[in-house]
Amino acid sequence: MSRATIDEILDQIKQLPQEDRLVFDKLLAQQEDQEWREEASHAKRMAQSRGIDQDVIDRAVHAVRHGE
């Protein structure tokens, strides 16, 4: 997507009436939340396939925080 297209989309968003802008913002937030959940799920599956569980993560965080 070109910069001109992005600028045009942003201009259109700015011109939305307040009510439509609120709907747009809500839908965008839902989309972002869904994408985050999908990425988190994918990361969790990858970690599990490598034998990384919450206990391993907790120990690594503890070691970093305490210089171990």
Backbone hydrogen bonds, N-H to C=O, Kabsch-Sander energy under -0.5 kcal/mol:
donor,donor_aa,acceptor,acceptor_aa,energy
6,I,2,S,-2.1
7,D,3,R,-2.7
8,E,4,A,-2.1
9,I,5,T,-2.3
10,L,6,I,-2.6
11,D,7,D,-2.3
12,Q,8,E,-2.1
13,I,9,I,-2.4
14,K,10,L,-2.3
15,Q,11,D,-1.3
16,L,13,I,-1.4
21,R,17,P,-2.6
22,L,18,Q,-2.3
23,V,19,E,-1.9
24,F,20,D,-2.8
25,D,21,R,-3.0
26,K,22,L,-2.3
27,L,23,V,-2.7
28,L,24,F,-2.7
29,A,25,D,-2.3
30,Q,26,K,-2.2
31,Q,27,L,-2.3
32,E,28,L,-2.6
33,D,29,A,-2.4
34,Q,30,Q,-2.4
35,E,31,Q,-2.4
36,W,32,E,-2.5
37,R,33,D,-2.5
38,E,34,Q,-2.3
39,E,35,E,-2.5
40,A,36,W,-2.8
41,S,37,R,-2.3
42,H,38,E,-2.3
43,A,39,E,-2.7
44,K,40,A,-2.4
45,R,41,S,-2.3
46,M,42,H,-2.4
47,A,43,A,-2.6
48,Q,44,K,-2.7
49,S,45,R,-2.2
50,R,46,M,-0.9
50,R,47,A,-0.8
51,G,48,Q,-1.5
52,I,47,A,-3.0
53,D,51,G,-0.7
57,I,53,D,-2.1
58,D,54,Q,-2.9
59,R,55,D,-2.3
60,A,56,V,-2.1
61,V,57,I,-2.6
62,H,58,D,-2.4
63,A,59,R,-2.5
64,V,60,A,-2.2
65,R,61,V,-2.7
66,H,62,H,-2.1
67,G,64,V,-0.8
68,E,63,A,-2.6
